[in-house]
Every structure is written in C-alpha cells, then in structure tokens.
C-alpha cells in the first residue's frame, strides 16, 4: 500500500530526514520518500494508519495538509 501526504514547513534536507525518520518509526511503514522541494511524503507499507502517519509528521514539527 502507498500513501501520499502533502507536508508544509520542511525547508531543507535535514527536515526531510527528520520527517522520514518519524514516519519510518510508525508501525506498518516499510519506507518513506520525503521531498522538501515538492512538500510531499510518500509512505509504503502494510495496514497504514493515516492518523498515525499525520501524528508522526506533526510530532516532528511539520504540518500535514488534508
């Protein structure tokens, strides 16, 4: 399963790395591809929980646009 989120507030590669680490810590996530230039996070995994993914991104200090 693949899930794409629009993320605001990322400004640099360090922001990408922080967001990627937070997403990959969520249960069921196999990988995350994050781009600060595109403002997106594409998460791949099984039984992904959008609410948990959003909470992880917001816990890292960024905002998910619904």
ABEGO torsion letter per residue (X at the ends): XBBBBBBBGBABAAAAAAAAAAAAABBGBABBBBBAAAGBBBBBEBGBBAAAAAAAAAAAGBBBBX
